[in-house]
């Protein structure tokens, strides 16, 4: 099992804390210290589980839009996206809870043409309001079938969005594009004539689940 590089320091701290507690428990033979060591071990395992970064393989193709995130599809709606799309788009929103893999992936091949950070609030990421008011990072891709926008949105617990994207960068479908720590949401904006394959309430896997088919403009 591999782990996201952003989580290595947290895994190290949690593991060191558990090891220290075991050392004190052995030295003092205290049941309370044994209990503390056990709790810290469970915490260290959870931290490692949270930052897991499994390899992902799935259907690929220039007309396919694969999910950028693990989680539950909470909204599919047509919206206006003026910042990069410049008009109407279908927005598919994937909500990640604290048990999902939090590494995000590019939904299509393309060239990064837009990277924009927007500071904001930390509302519940599953709500409509969070798409406008929460802290977020937007990454726009120029593809052979139009413009695609991926937006990482912080949530109630999430306080750190990491994006690897740089303007002018060539990216491949399914490659890692970043991570959001501790529960959040990722929106993907696609052309309005796209054929959506998923429904609200379904679960998705980043880099695996096909969200939609891109049709000729």
PEKA-V297542 format. One record per backbone hydrogen bond with DSSP energy under -0.5 kcal/mol. NH is the residue of the N-H (numbers start at 0). CO is the residue of the C=O. Records with the same first field share a line. If there is no record, write none. Layout:
# PEKA-V297542
NH=CO + CO
This chain:
# PEKA-V297542
3=50
6=3
7=4
10=6
11=7
12=8
13=9
14=10
15=11
16=12
17=13
18=14
19=15
20=16
21=17
22=18
23=19
24=20
25=21
26=22
27=23
28=24
29=24
33=29
34=30
35=31
36=32
37=33
38=34
39=35
40=36
41=37
42=38
43=39
44=40
45=41
46=42
47=43
48=44
49=45
50=46
51=48
52=1
63=60
64=211
65=63 + 106
66=208
69=100
70=203
71=94
72=201
73=71 + 92
74=92
76=90
78=88
80=86
85=80
86=80
88=78
89=189
90=76 + 88
91=89 + 187
92=74 + 90
93=185
94=71 + 92
95=183
96=94
99=96
101=49
103=177
104=67
105=174
109=170
110=141
111=168
112=110 + 139
113=139
115=137
117=135
120=132
126=123
130=127
131=128
132=128
133=129
134=120
135=117
136=151
137=115
138=149
139=113
140=147
141=110
142=140 + 145
145=142
147=140
148=188
149=138
150=186
151=136 + 149
152=150 + 184
153=134
154=182
157=182
161=178
163=176
164=176
167=111
168=165
170=109 + 168
173=105
174=171
176=103
177=103
178=161
179=101
180=159
183=95
184=152
185=93
186=150
187=91
188=148
189=89 + 187
193=190
194=212
195=193
196=210
197=210
200=72
201=198
203=70
206=66
207=204
208=204
210=64 + 208
211=64
212=194
213=62
